[in-house]
Amino acid sequence: MSSTQKPNPPGKPEKKVDPWSITGHLLSGMVLYGGLGWLIDKWAGTSNVFAPLGVIFGLAAGLYLTFRQLSVLERQEREALLRSRRELADQAADAVRDRQQDSHDRQDQHDPHDR
């Protein structure tokens, strides 16, 4: 990630990854699905079969949400890099066009056939 943040185009809010959100996804998934597994264990009369499965499923769900969030951030950074490259290419093309126009104008001013 870059340390400088550029303003985002209107209508597209920039998403940021917060380490606390990653921790929250992992812990809340484990607690939620582990708790559901524990409730199923109590309801079904089994002894700790669904609680560990729920914790593992919750961890997997938290990891999925984290990777999805990171992929969105990566895509945004890639698009910002492409936009900046296009802007630089456009600026370079404009500079070359201006130089060519200036040199063409100078040649027209000093053309000996016009006299």
Secondary structure, 3 states (H helix, E strand, C coil): CCCCCCCCCCCCCCCCCCHHHHHHHHHHHHHHHHHHHHHHHHHHCCCCCHHHHHHHHHHHHHHHHHHHHHHHHHHHHHHHHHHHHHHHHHHHHHHHHHHHHHHHHHHHHCCHHHC
